[in-house]
Amino acid sequence: MAKKITMQQIADHLGVSKFVVSKALSGKGGVNEDTKERVIQAASQLGYFSQKNAYVKKPDRKIAYANGKQSVIVLMPNIRSQTRESLYWGRIMEGISMQLEEEGLGMVIISEQSVDSFLDILNPNGILGLIGVGQISTPLLLEIHRIGLPIVLVDHEDPLIPSDTIFVNNVDAMARLANHLMETGHQQLQFIGNNRFSRSFRDRFIGFRSAIEERGLELQAIGEAMENLVGVENNEFAGEIRSWLINLKKSRTMPTVLVCANDFIARTTMKSLIELGIDVPGEVSVTGFDNIDVGYSDIPLPTLTTVHVPKEAMGRRAVEKLLERLAKVNEPMEKILLSGDIVFRDSTTAARVQ
């Protein structure tokens, strides 16, 4: 039997007092953010969070709200366009809502990022668990884990907090897309997007890179300007894309296809190309990812080749996984990958013969 990891062991590992470790893990404050982060990382590395009954208090899941329904907390911090109105995140929320309704369960939506404010409204004895949508801070997830709530995360994972997770298979889907483009003759492919923005962006870049490397092609440098593209749901980065494309055009180093991390970046890229007199897809093909209807452009654009992300299905599967977790609390955590399908439209064509 593995030896139980204690707060004292964490303290000894870091060279701090047990009191500091206790404060950092309590979520109540009393230590600075750097120290708290060090404690959380050390606790995770030593296996403190993964051991049974390490520090969590298990509430009674049979207590219902006054309306007679047991409920699930759905947490989606209002950051980076992570809102219910989002064409991406909102569809995931719709899937969660529909599945909870079919299961006869209530839904309490929280968009609060503060741990203290979160606890003020949270009654652990009145809920079944929590589904997190999008990026959620480690301290907040730690506090949820501390009070013993089962957690399922959608399109996000935290290496320090054990939880079930739901993603689309970003790596494989992007690799399939890149391979299709190369099969149609494209040899100069460029990925556009900040691979540090989210786990999904990073996985999409990994899929793109692996396909390129397997074909023996040179991976094009992303460039400083492209590192700032985070894929928010507006065209605030249009100026950066336009400047970057102008430089490529002047230096005659324009790739034959631009593989964008999501549809918002792709639509902005197509608009800039057309404004610069570059034909899409005749001269440059463009692809996106997510399959959402981005309708902000003021000029006609080709319909976008993209990868369809089953957003509502991700939300539904998160509810199913939470209920499975409640029934089998001691089973290993799972990372569930839903398949993404390539949707071929007018923004891509075979590479021109030189």
N, C-alpha and C positions, 0 to 999 in steps of 0.2 A: 504494500500500500504506500502510495506517495505521501511524503511528509507534508503536512499542512503548512502553507506559507502564511506567516504572521506579519503584522505591522512592524514588529520589532526587527524582523529580518529585512524588511524593506528599508527601515531606518538605518540599520547597520550597513546595508549595501550602498546607501547614499551618503553615509556619514552625517546624518541629521538625527534629531530626536524623534522618538515615537510620537510625541505630541504633534510635531509638524506633520508627520505622515497621517495621523488621525484627522487633523484639520483639513489637509489637502484632499483626503478621500471622502470627507463628510459632505463636501459641497456647500459648506456654510461660510466659507471665507476664513480670514485669519492668516493666510499666507499669500505671498505675491504670486503672480501668474507664472513666472519662470519656475519657481519652486514647485508649484502645483503640477506643472507640465512634467517636470523631472520625476515627481512622485508617481504620477499616473503611468508614465512610460516604464518606470522600474517595476511597478506593480504588475503591469501587463506582461513584461518580459519574464518575470519570476513566476507567472501563472496564478497570481492572486485573484484575478477576476474570474478565471475559469473554474476554480475549485468550487465544489458544492457548498452552499451555505457559508461562503467565506465571510461575507459581511452584509448580505442582503436580508431584508425582512420580507417574508412572503405574506402578502395580504390574502384575505379570503376572497376568492374569485366568484363566490356564489352570491355575494351581496349585490343587489340591483339598485338602480336609481329609482327615485320616487315614481317615475312614469311607468314602472314595471318592466323596463327593458334593461338588460345588461348592455354596456356600452364599450366602445373602443376609442381611445384617444388617437386622433390623426394629427400629427405635428408636421407643419411645413413652414419653417421660418421664412419671413418675408424679406428675402435677400435676392439680389441678382435676377429680378423678374420671376422669382419662385413664388408665384401667386396662383390662386384658383382661376384667374382670368387668362393665364398663360395657355397658349395653344398646345403646349407640351405637358406641363405639370397639371394643368386643369383636367386634361383627359385622364391622367392617372388617378386624380381625385374622383372623377366620375366613376371609374371602374371600382374604386374602393367603396364609394357610396352605394352603388348598385348591388354589389355583393353583400355588404352589410345588411342592406334592406331585405335581400332575399333570405339571409340567415336570421332575420328577426332581431337584429342587433342595432343599438343606437350608435351615433357617431358624434363625437365632440371634437371640433376642429380648433386647433391652437396654432397661432402664428407667432407666438412669443419666443424671443431668443434668450431672455434672461432666466437663469436658473431660479432665482428667488421668486420672481413673478410667477413662474411656472408652478412652483410648489404652493403658492398661495391659493391657486384655483384647483389644484389636483387633489382628489380624494382617492388614494390607492385602493381603498376597500370597495369603491363603486365601479371599477372598470376591469375589463378582462386583460388588456394589454395595450401596447402602443405600436402604431405604424408610422414610421418616419418617411417623409417624401422629400427627396433632394438632400442637399448638404445640410448637416446639423453639427453643431460644435461638439467637440469631445467632452467638455465639462457638463453640458446638458445631457448628453447620452450617459455619462457616468452617473449623474444624479438619478436618472430613470432606472439605470441598472442597480444602483444602490438600494432603492426601495423595492426591488424585486419584480418589476414589471417585465413581462416578456416583450421583446423588441423584434420587429421586422422592419428592415430598411429597404426602401425602393430607390434604385439608381444612386445608391451611396453605400459605402461601407467604412467602418472605422477600425483600423488595425488594433486599436487598444481595447475595444469594447466587443465582447462576444455577442453576436446576433445573427439571425437568419437574414439573408439578403436576396433581393430580386433585381435582376438586370436583363437587358436584351443582350444577346451574344455579340457584343460590339466587335471583338477581335475577329471572329470568323466572318461576320457579315462584311466588314471592311476589307478583309483579305479577299473574299470572293469578288467584291466590286473591283478592287484593284487588278485582280487576275483577269477579269473580264475585259477591262480597259486595255491591258497589255495584249490579250489575245486578239484584240481588234487593231493592233499595230502601234499603240502608243508606247513610246520609249522615254519621253520626258514627262514625268508625273510630279506634281507638287502638292503636298498636303498643306492646307491652310487652317490654322487654329492653334490655340494655346493648349498644349498637351498637359499643362499643369492646372488647368481650370477645374477639371473634375475627373473622377475615375473613368467616366464614359469617354471623355475626350482623349484621355491617355490610352485607353484600350483601343480606341479607333485608330490612333496613331500607331500603336504597336501592330495592329493588324495590317495597316498600310505598309509599315516598314518591313514586316516579315515577308510580305508578298514581293516587295521590291527586291529585297536581298536574295530571296530564293531564285529569282530570275537573273540574278547577277548584274542588276542595274545599279547605277550610282544613286544613292539617296541624296536628293537635292537639299541644300541648306534651307531651313525655314526662314531665317532672317529675323532681325530684331523687330521690325515692324509687325511681322505676323505673330510674334510671341505675345503681343498685347490683345489679340483677338480672343474674346471669351465667349462669344456666341449669344449675347443677350438679345432680347427680342425687339430690337430696333436697329436702325442703321447708323448708330453713333460712331462706328468705326469705318464708315464709308471713305472718309478722307485718307486714312492710313492705307486702305486697300488701293484707292485710286493712285496715290503717290507711288506705291510699290509697283503697280502695273505699268505706270508711266516709265519707271526706271527699267523694267524688263523690256518694254517696247523699244526704248532708246538703245539699249545694249544688245538688242536682238537675241535675248535669252529667254523669251517667253516659252513656258512649257506647252505641250500640246493638250494637256488636260490638267485642270485644277480640282483637286479632291478636297472638298470642304468638310470641316468637322460637324457642321449641322446646316440645316436649310436656310437659316437666317444669313449666315456667312455666304452661302452659295448664291442666294438671290442678290445680295449686295455686290458680290463679285461679278455676276452677270451684268448687272446694271452698269457698273463701272466699265467693263469691257466694251459694251455696246456704245456707251458715251464716248469712248476713245476710238471708235471706228473699227473695233475688232469683232469679227463675226463669230457668233456663238450658235451652233457648234462648228461652223465651217473652218475657222482658224483655231479656236480653243474650245474644247469641251469642258463642261463644268458639272460636278456632281455634289449632292448634298447628303444629308442623313437625318432621319426622323419622320419624313413624310408628313409635313404639316402645311397647311395652306397659308403661305406668307403673302399677304396681299398689299404690301405698303408701296410697291414700286409705282412710279408715275409714268413709266414707259412700258410698252409691251415687251414681255420677256418670254423666251422659250419655256415650255413646261419642263419641270426639273426632274432629271434622273436622280433617284435617291434610294435610301434604304428605309423600308417601312418598319417603324418600331410599334409593336402592339401595345400601345399605351394603356388602354382600358384593361387589357388582359393582364398587364403587370399589376395594376391596382387590384383586380379580382384575385390574382394569385397570392398577393400579399395577405389578403384576408384569410384565404384558405390555409396559408402557411401558419398564420397566427393561431388559428383554431387547431391545426395539427400539433403545434408546439404546446398548446395548453393540454392536449390529450397525452402527449409524450414528452414530458419536460426534460427527461434525461437523455434523449437521443442527441447525437452529434448535430452541431449547427450546420445549416445547408446554405450554399450559394446556388440559387436557381437561375438558370439562363434560358430565356425564351428566344426563339429563333426570329431573326429579322430577315425580311425578304427584299430583294432588289426590285425596284420599280423602274423600268426603262421608259424614258420619255424623250422629249425633243432636244434636250440640252447636251446630248452626247452623240457622237458619230465615230466611225472608224477614222483612224489617223490618216492624214493626207500622205500620198506617196511623194517623197522628195525627188 
